[in-house]
Amino acid sequence: MSSRTEVGPATIPEFRDSALPLRYRVAALLRLLTFDEKVRFLHPVMPAVPRLGIASFVPGPEVLHGV
C-alpha cells in the first residue's frame, strides 16, 4: 500500500470547464464578473480580469454590431 496521498484534478471554474454546455459556462462567468467589469467589456478593447485569469483581448469591430 502506498503512503502517498492521491491528489485529484484541480478544481477549475465552471466557465473554463469545456465539458459543460456553453450556456452554463456563460452564466457562470457572468455571475463572477462585477458590474464594473461587465461595463468595461463594452469597450472595443476588452480589459484583463486578473482575478479570473482572463487576459485582455481585442474582439474586433464586429462585436460592436452584434455580428
N, C-alpha and C positions, 0 to 999 in steps of 0.2 A: 504494500500500500504506500502510496506517495505521501510525503509530508507537505507537499506544495498545495497551496490553495488555488483552486481553479478560478480564474477571473473571467467573467462573461464579457460579451461585447459591450463596448462603451455605449452609454445611452446617448442617442442623438436626438436633437429637437425634431418634433413631428414635421416641421416644414422642410426638413432636409431628408426625410425618410422616403426614398423613391418607391418603397413598397406600398405606400398609402396612395389612395386616389388623389388626384390633383386638387379637387375641391376641398378636401380635408387639409392638405398642405397649405393652401392659400389661406383658409380660415385660421389655421394655427399661426401663421405668420402675422396676419392682421391682428390677432389677439395680442401678440407680443410687441408689436410696434406701438410707440406712443403716438398721440395725436400730432405732435410736432414733427415726428419722423415721417408720418404719412403725408403731411403737408409738404415737407421738403421733397418728397418723391414726385411731386407735381412739376418740379423743375426739369428742364431737358437734361441736366447732368445730375444723376442720382448720387447723393452723398453716401459715404460709407456709414454703416451702423456697426461699429466695432464690437459692441456688447453682444451682438448676434452673429458675428463673424461674416457680415455682409460687406463686400468691397464696393467701392464707388464704381459706377459704370455709366456709360452713355448709350441709352437705348436707340437713339436716333430720332429724327423729327417725326417719324410715323406715329410714335406713341402719343404725341400731342393731338393727333387726329383720330385716334382710336383704331388705327389700322393694325 
